[in-house]
Amino acid sequence: MSNNVAELRQNMPLLARNEGVWEGWYRYYSAETGKLIDQHRSRLICRLKEDGEYPYHQTNHYFWEDGKTEVRDFPASYADGRIWWDNDLIKGWAAAMKPDDFDRSTCLHWTRKGDDDLYLYEMIQLSDCGKFRSRTWHWYKGGKCFQRTLIDEIFVTSDWKNFTSNSAPNN
């Protein structure tokens, strides 16, 4: 595993294009009924860091209408053209989709710690202009898809070092 950000930027340019602050909505749907289960606003801070053990670090901030909030940190190492997570919540990886002739698609796979039968695949589509992301999660339990998450985000700033807002996004 490497903490070399230059190597990560060179080998994962699509991931590097996601660096910065993103705001949007997470919407969870039942795979069986198609009904909305939950939704909340989000702010993700995606950082490529020269110092420290992890070259990639993502912090997710979630905001519900009832005032509930949650923050989750996802530091990741780099090796073999992928970033790798292994923390208290998940174990998994992210990599550019091949072949993607347009270099817009990233794929993630992870399992929940303590429940290896629960796994998820995510696809991230980055717009050519770099200002919009669409993400889909497919949740599996016992080999069957039971839930989907649709995430729509807009790019706020690449200056994550000086971003200080802790309030819910106005999207």
C-alpha positions in Angstrom: 0.0 0.0 0.0 1.2 3.5 -0.8 0.6 6.9 0.6 2.1 8.6 -2.5 -0.5 11.2 -3.7 1.5 11.8 -6.9 1.2 8.2 -7.8 -2.5 8.1 -7.0 -3.1 11.3 -9.1 -1.2 9.8 -12.0 -2.8 6.3 -11.9 -6.3 7.4 -10.8 -6.9 10.8 -12.6 -10.7 10.3 -12.5 -10.6 10.0 -8.7 -8.4 13.0 -8.5 -11.0 15.0 -10.5 -13.4 14.4 -7.6 -11.2 16.2 -5.1 -13.1 18.9 -3.3 -16.5 19.6 -1.6 -19.7 18.1 -3.0 -23.3 18.7 -1.8 -26.4 16.8 -2.7 -29.1 14.4 -1.7 -29.1 10.7 -0.8 -32.4 8.9 -1.5 -32.9 5.3 -0.4 -35.5 3.1 -2.2 -36.8 -0.4 -1.5 -35.8 -2.8 -4.3 -39.0 -4.8 -3.7 -41.5 -1.9 -3.8 -39.6 1.0 -5.3 -40.8 3.2 -2.4 -38.7 5.9 -0.9 -37.3 4.7 2.5 -35.2 7.6 3.6 -33.6 10.8 2.3 -31.2 13.4 3.5 -28.9 16.2 2.4 -25.2 15.5 2.2 -21.8 17.2 2.1 -18.8 15.2 1.1 -15.2 16.4 1.5 -12.9 14.4 -0.8 -9.2 15.1 0.0 -6.0 14.0 -1.5 -3.4 14.4 1.2 0.4 14.7 0.9 0.9 14.0 4.6 -0.3 11.2 6.8 -0.8 7.5 6.4 -3.7 7.8 3.8 -3.4 9.6 0.5 -7.2 9.7 0.1 -9.6 10.8 2.9 -13.3 11.4 2.5 -15.6 12.8 5.2 -19.3 12.5 4.7 -21.7 14.9 6.5 -25.4 13.9 6.5 -28.3 16.2 7.4 -31.9 15.1 7.9 -34.9 17.4 7.9 -35.7 16.5 11.5 -32.3 17.9 12.6 -30.5 14.6 12.9 -26.9 14.8 11.6 -24.1 12.2 11.1 -20.5 12.4 10.2 -18.4 9.5 8.8 -14.7 9.4 7.9 -13.3 7.1 5.2 -9.5 7.3 5.0 -8.2 5.1 2.2 -4.8 3.7 1.1 -3.7 3.2 -2.5 -2.4 0.2 -4.3 -2.7 -1.5 -7.7 -4.8 1.2 -9.3 -7.4 1.2 -6.5 -8.1 3.0 -3.3 -8.8 0.6 -0.4 -10.9 1.1 2.7 -10.6 -1.0 5.9 -12.1 0.8 8.9 -14.7 0.0 11.6 -17.6 0.3 9.2 -16.5 -1.0 5.8 -13.9 -3.0 3.9 -13.6 -2.4 0.1 -12.2 -0.6 -2.9 -12.8 1.9 -5.6 -11.4 1.9 -9.2 -12.0 3.5 -12.5 -14.4 1.4 -14.7 -12.6 -0.2 -17.6 -13.4 0.1 -20.4 -15.0 3.5 -20.1 -14.1 5.3 -23.3 -15.1 8.6 -21.8 -13.4 8.3 -18.3 -16.5 9.2 -16.4 -17.2 6.1 -14.3 -15.8 4.8 -11.0 -16.9 1.6 -9.4 -16.8 0.8 -5.7 -17.4 -2.5 -3.8 -17.5 -2.9 0.0 -18.8 -5.1 2.7 -20.1 -4.0 6.1 -17.8 -5.0 8.9 -19.4 -7.7 11.1 -21.9 -8.7 8.3 -20.0 -10.1 5.4 -23.3 -11.2 3.8 -24.1 -7.5 3.3 -22.3 -5.9 0.4 -22.7 -3.0 -1.9 -21.7 -1.9 -5.4 -21.6 1.8 -6.3 -21.2 3.5 -9.6 -20.1 7.1 -9.7 -20.6 9.1 -12.9 -18.8 12.4 -13.1 -19.9 15.0 -15.7 -17.5 16.1 -18.4 -17.5 19.6 -16.9 -16.7 18.2 -13.4 -19.6 20.1 -11.7 -22.1 17.2 -11.3 -22.0 13.7 -10.0 -24.6 11.0 -10.1 -24.1 7.9 -7.9 -26.0 4.7 -7.5 -25.7 2.1 -4.8 -27.0 -1.4 -5.1 -27.3 -3.1 -1.6 -27.2 -6.9 -1.4 -28.0 -9.3 1.4 -27.8 -13.0 0.8 -27.1 -12.4 -2.9 -30.3 -10.4 -3.4 -30.6 -6.7 -4.1 -32.8 -5.3 -1.3 -32.2 -1.5 -1.6 -30.9 1.1 -3.9 -29.5 4.6 -3.1 -29.6 7.4 -5.7 -27.3 10.3 -5.0 -27.2 13.6 -6.9 -24.4 16.1 -6.2 -23.0 19.4 -7.3 -19.4 20.5 -7.0 -19.0 23.3 -4.5 -15.3 24.0 -4.4 -11.9 22.4 -4.9 -10.6 24.4 -1.9 -11.4 21.8 0.8 -8.6 23.1 3.0 -10.4 26.4 3.6 -14.0 25.2 3.5 -15.6 25.8 7.0 -19.4 25.5 6.7 -20.9 23.0 9.2 -24.5 23.9 8.5 -26.8 21.9 6.2 -26.5 22.6 2.5 -29.2 24.8 1.0 -29.9 22.4 -1.9 
